[in-house]
Amino acid sequence: MTTVILAVGLSYVVIALAIAMVYVYGFKRRFAGNFWGALVVAIIGTFAGGLVDYLFSDIIRHLSSVNGILNIFPPIIAATMVLSLFAFLSERKDHYD
C-alpha cells in the first residue's frame, strides 16, 4: 500500500515538474518565485487534480489509466489550470510594481 501511495505521489511531482518546465522555459512565462514558484503551484495543482480524481472517480473512470491505478488526466488538467491562473496573477502583480 505504501509503495502505491509513494508511486502516485512521485508521479504527481514528475507531472508538476514537466508542466512547470513547459510554462517557464517553453512558454517563457514569468512567475512570482520564477521556476520554484511555478513548481510549487504546479505540485499543488497536481495533488488537487488527484483529489478530484479520487472524489469523482466513478464519473471520470472512462479516461485512460496508467497501470490501472493512476488516472493522469485530472492532475495534468488541474496543474495547467492552476499554473495559468498563477501566471495571470503574477503578470498583474508586475504592473503594480
C-alpha positions in Angstrom: 0.0 0.0 0.0 2.8 2.4 0.9 4.6 1.7 -2.4 1.4 2.6 -4.4 1.0 5.9 -2.5 4.6 6.8 -3.0 4.4 5.9 -6.7 1.3 8.0 -7.2 2.9 10.9 -5.2 6.1 10.7 -7.2 4.1 10.6 -10.5 2.3 13.8 -9.5 5.6 15.5 -8.7 7.0 14.5 -12.1 3.9 15.7 -13.9 4.1 19.0 -12.0 7.8 19.3 -12.8 7.1 18.8 -16.5 4.3 21.3 -16.6 6.3 23.9 -14.7 9.2 23.5 -17.1 7.0 23.8 -20.1 5.5 27.1 -18.7 8.7 28.6 -17.6 11.2 27.5 -20.3 8.8 26.6 -23.2 6.3 29.4 -23.0 8.7 31.9 -21.3 6.1 32.9 -18.7 7.2 34.9 -15.7 6.1 33.8 -12.2 6.4 35.1 -8.7 9.3 32.9 -7.5 10.4 32.1 -11.0 10.7 28.4 -11.6 10.4 27.3 -8.0 7.2 29.3 -7.5 5.8 27.7 -10.7 6.8 24.2 -9.5 5.2 24.7 -6.1 1.9 25.9 -7.6 2.0 23.0 -10.2 2.5 20.5 -7.4 -0.5 21.9 -5.5 -2.4 21.7 -8.8 -1.5 18.1 -9.5 -2.5 16.9 -6.0 -5.7 18.9 -6.3 -6.4 17.1 -9.6 -5.6 13.8 -7.8 -8.1 14.7 -5.1 -10.7 15.4 -7.8 -9.9 12.1 -9.4 -10.3 10.3 -6.0 -13.6 12.0 -5.2 -15.2 11.7 -8.7 -13.5 8.6 -9.9 -16.8 7.0 -11.0 -17.6 9.9 -13.3 -14.2 10.1 -14.9 -13.1 6.4 -14.9 -13.7 6.2 -18.6 -10.5 8.2 -19.1 -7.2 6.4 -19.7 -5.4 4.9 -16.7 -1.7 4.1 -16.2 -1.4 0.5 -14.9 -5.0 0.6 -13.7 -4.1 2.7 -10.6 -3.4 6.2 -11.8 -5.5 8.4 -14.0 -3.1 11.1 -15.3 -5.6 13.5 -16.8 -7.1 15.2 -13.7 -3.6 16.1 -12.3 -2.5 17.4 -15.7 -5.6 19.5 -16.2 -5.7 20.8 -12.7 -2.0 21.8 -12.7 -2.3 23.5 -16.0 -5.4 25.5 -14.8 -3.8 26.5 -11.5 -0.5 27.4 -13.2 -2.3 29.5 -15.8 -4.2 31.3 -13.0 -0.9 31.9 -11.2 0.8 33.2 -14.4 -2.1 35.6 -14.8 -1.9 36.9 -11.2 1.9 37.2 -11.5 1.6 39.3 -14.6 -1.0 41.6 -12.9 1.4 42.0 -9.9 4.2 43.1 -12.3 2.0 46.1 -13.4 1.7 47.4 -9.8 5.5 47.4 -9.1 
